Amino acid sequence: MSATETVSHIDCSLCSDCVHSCPLKQVITIKRKKSLKHLAPVTVVVLIAVSLAMASFFEFTTVSLRWGKQPAQVQVYSRTGIKTIKCYGSSMSLAGSLEGIPGIYGVDTYAKSHSVKIYYDPTIISEQEVQSALFTPAKTELYKLSAGSSEQIGVLEIGINGFFDAIDFNNLGSLLNKTGCIPGFETSFGEPVKATIYFEKNKITQEKIIELIKQKIMIVETLRGNEEVELDFSPEGPGIIKEYISSAEYNRRIFKGFEDFFSRYEEYKPEEIAVYVFDMTGAINDTDKLELLSAHLSIEDGILGVATRFEGVAQCCIYFDPVKIKVKQIQAAISKPNLTYYITDTETESVKNPFQNSPSGEVQKMPVFTRK
């Protein structure tokens, strides 16, 4: 520096640290002007302020992806208010779910406004089918009916405006659960989305349910105390009670099947596989807990997969190789006080077993599922 009249080296980043750290005052300057001494930090502050100001007026894409050979004719479907689009991770998850759908060739997401743009070929897929691809039908059991209940269950079908994503589904579930009279509900795609609400006939009326869904504010309990949640959905009309069903029929309809087959399953012929079937209660509709059970059983050599079905009662089906593992060993694995599963190739983790029982069942031959 001391031997150089002008600093013009390619590695100089114009940070001006040398101007401030030089022990001799005014020896190093910018363009020989003392007033430019603070140019670098002032520029940084100004650029940050400008970027924040621009961000408040303009929205940038969180994710912008294209895949496959782009067709000559591309249309764009736009939708806002998808509250699950809130970060890069949720945007990439959506892109992953759309990429395998024929006719869809790209997606832009905007986390700030919870919006998406989907690029598709209208000769392959319709706009309504694109909307359907965005929507995930769901069902949930809010509480279990008492065993052997003779209560009649009403089936109320109603369209719900402004209802689309998983957050809306959870909010509706919290709202309905407060009644203590609605054991479950499910949703399916439509414009508007159709909800099927199951309610105990002698405990709540159709009018009361509609008034409940009309609420715009819901109070929820959190660790920080009670909080208000704004609800964006509303019922389209009074709905219609389609029928009244028995509790047994309700249990059949609200049942959510589960399937998880391990990679080694494909190595077997159907006649080489046995299925251990037993009645199951408790967390049979809890997918997260069933996934833990499946991960725990996958460690056992000879177990090929886990599935559930409803045959008057909920049943668990363990697919296994009878040459490698016996029924008693399967029962012992299911009955362990803790479920253990791998979180990496070498590390395991354990949680309390929510299925602590010694299931008595039988070995059956049944239709073999195809891994999805």
N, C-alpha and C positions, 0 to 999 in steps of 0.2 A: 504493500500500500504506500509506504513512504517514498518509494522510488517511482511511483506511477503518478503521472499528471492527471489522467482520466481513467476511471475504472470502467472498462468495457468488456470484461471477461464474460464468456458465455454462461459461467456458473453463478454470476451475480444475480440474485433474486430481487434486488431493489428493496430489501427488508429495512435498510437504513440503520441496522444495528451498529455498524462501524461509525456512523455519524454521532451516535449517542455515547459509544464506549471509548472514543478517542480521548486520551488524557489532555490533549491540547485543544482548547476551544477554537472553534471556527476554522480548524485546519481542513476538515473534510466537510464539504457541503454538497447539496444537490443543485446542479445547474448554477453553482456559485451564488445561490440565494439563501440567505439565512432563514427566510420565512418558510422555506420548504422542509425544514428540519423534521416536522411532524407529519409529513405527507403520507408515509406508509400507515401509521396507526389510524390517522383520520380517514384514509381511503377504505381501510378495513371496516371501520364503524359505519361509514356511509353505505358501503356495499351491503352490509348486514341489514341496515335500516331499509334500503331499497328492496332487498329480497323479501323482507317481512311485509312491506307494503304491497308488493306485487302478489305475494301469496294470499293476501286478504281480498284481492280483486280477481285473481286468476286461479284456476285449479289445474294442477298437473296430474298426469296419470300416475297411479300407484304401480300398475302393471300394464304393459302393452305388448301382447304376444300374438304372433301369427304362426300357423303351422300348415303343412301340406302345400300342394300346388294351388295357388290362389286362382279361383275360377274367374271367367270373364265377367260374369254378372254377380256382384256381391251386394247384398242389402244389409242394413244395420238395424238391429233391434236395441232400443235404449230403454232402460228402466232405472228409476231412482227409488230411494227408500228401502234398499236392501240392507238392513242394519247389521247383518253379519259380515258385510264388506267393510272392514274397519282398519285393515293393516295389510302389509305385504304378504304375511303368511296366509291370511284368509283369502286374499286375492289369488295366490298361487294354488290354493286348494280348489277354488272354483275353476280356475283354468284347467287343472288336472282332470276335473270331473267332466268338463266340456270337450276336451281334446279328442276323446274317443268316439264322439257322436258324429255319424256321417252327415256331411252338409255344413258343419260348423268349422270355420277356418281361422277364428281369432277372437280375442276379447281384450277390451280396455276396461280397467277398473279405476274408480275414483273414491278413495277412502274417505275424503273429507265430506262428500255429499252422499256417500253410500250408494253410488251409481255404477252401472255397468253399460257397456256397449258390446254387443255380440255381432260378429260378422259371419254371415251365412249365405249359402247358395239357395235361393228360393225354388230352384228346380229340383232340389233334393229334399229340403226340409221346409215346412211351413212356419210362419211366425208363431202360430199357436203351439206348434211342437217345440219351438225354441223356448217359449215361455214355460212350457211343461218341463223342459230340461233344467230350468232354473229352480223349479219348485221341488221340494222333497216331501212326499206324503209321510205322515207320521201318525202314530197312535200311542196312547199312554194310559196306564191304569193308575188312577189317583189314589184309590184305596181298594182293598179286597173286600168283597162281599162275604158275609159270615157263611161258614160251611153249611150246606144244606138249606140255604135261604130260599124261602118260597116267594120272596118279593118279586113283583112284576117290574120289569125294566122298560121304561119308555125310550123310544128311539126318535130323537128330534133331529131333523135335517134342516140346515139353515145356511144361506150364503153370508159370507162375512167380507165386507169391503175393507180395503186397506190392510189386509192380512196376507202375508206372503212368506216370511222367513222364520227361522227357528226361534228367534227372540219373541216374535208374535205368538208362536206356539207355546212357549214357556209362560208368557204373560197370561194367555188365555187359561192355561192349566192352573196357574196360581189363583186366578179369579174364580174359576169353577170349583176349585178345591176348598175354598172358604165356606161353601154351602154345607159340606158334609153329606150331600144327597146325590152327588154326581160321581159315580165310581170311575168313569173313564170317558174318553172321547177320541175321535180320530179326524184327520183332515185328508182331503183329496183335491187334486187340481181342478180348477174351473175359473171362470170369470163371472162373479167373484169366486174365491176359494170356498169349497163346500165343507162344512163341519158337521159331523155326526156326533151328537151328544147323547150319552146314555145316562138316564136319571131314574131314581127310585120313584115309582108312580105315586105312592101315597105320602111322599115327603116334600115334594116341590112341584110347582106348576110351570107350564110352558111360559106364561107371562112373566113369572119371576126370573126365569133363565134369560129371557130377552132383556129385561130391565138390567140384569147383571152385565150383559155384554155391551149395553149402551154406555156403561160408565166410562168416563174419560180420565179418571185418576184412580190409581190403586195404591193402597198403603201396604208396604212390605216391611217385614222385620229384617234388619241387618245387624251386623256387629256394632255398627255406629248408632243403632237405634232405628226408629221408624223412619222410612223414607217414602216420598211420593214418586210414583212411576206414571208417566203419561202414556195413555193407551191410544194408539193411532187407528184402531179398527172399530167397526160398528156393524150391527146386524143389518142385512138387507131384508126388511119385512119381518113378519112374525115367525117365519119358518113353518114347518109342517111336521106333525107327529106321524111318522110312517107306520108304526106298529108298536105293539107291546110284546116283549119276549120274556122267556124264563131266565133265571139267573144262570142256568147251565148253558143256554144259548149265548147269553152275554159273555160268559167266560170263553166260549169258543171263538167269538168274534174279536174279543180284545186280545187274544193270545198272539204273541209275536214270535214267529219261528226263528230259530238260530241255527246257523250252519258254520262249521269251521273244520275243514279237512286239511290234513298236513300233507306235505309234498310226497311223503312215502306212500300215501294212499293210492296214487296213480300207478304204483309198481305192482299192484295186485289185480287179479281177476276177481269178478264178483263172487264166484264160488269159493274163493279162498278167505273171504271176509265174514266174520260173525258180528252180530250186533247185540250188545247187552242193553236191555230196555228196562227202565224202572220209573215208577211214578215219582214226580218231583213237585215240591211245593216251595214256598218262600220266594226266592229271587228269580223265578223261572222267566219273568218278563224283563229282568234287569240285564241288558246286553253287556254292560261293563263287567258285572260279576261273572257272567257266563264266559266272557273272554278271558278272565283271570283263571277260571276253572279249566278252560281249554288249554291255555298256556301251561298250566301246571301239569295237565295230563300229557301234553306233548313231550315232556321229558321222559315219560315211561316208554321203553322200547316195546313195540308191539301194539300200542294204541295208535289208531290211524285217523281219528277224527271224532268230533262231538257235534250232535245236532239235537234239536228239540222238536216235538210234534204234539198235537192235541188229539187224543182219542178218548173223548169223554172226560179225561183228566189230562193235565200237562205231563208229558213224559220226556225223559232224557234218554238219548240213544248214544251209546259209546261204541264206535266201530273199532274192531280190533282183530289182530291175527291170533287165532286160538293156539297156534303152534308156539308162539313166543310169549304169550301172557295168558294167565288164567283169570277166571271171574273173581276169585278171592283176592287176587292182587289188584284188580280194578277197584273192588270195593274198599280195599285198604287205602288206595291212593285217593279216592274220593272222600274218605272219612278222616284224613289227617287233620289235626287241629289248625294247621296253617297251609295255605297254598303257596308253593314256591315256583318261581318262574325266572327265566333268564332275561336280564335287561341289557347285557352285552354278551359277547361270545364266551366270556369267562365269569362274569359276575351274575349272581342271583339276588332276588329280593323275595321277601315273604310277607304275606298279609293274613289276617285271621280268616279262616274258612267260613263263608256264610252258608255252606251246604253241609254242615256237620251232622252227618247221619250215616247209618250203615244200610244203604239202599238194598232192599230185597227185590229182585226182578227176575227176568228170564232171558235166555239167549234166543234170539229170533233171526229168521231170515226175512229180510224186507227189501223193498226197492232201494237200490244203492244210489245215493245222490251223486251228481256230477259237480265237481269242484268249480266254483265261479271264478 
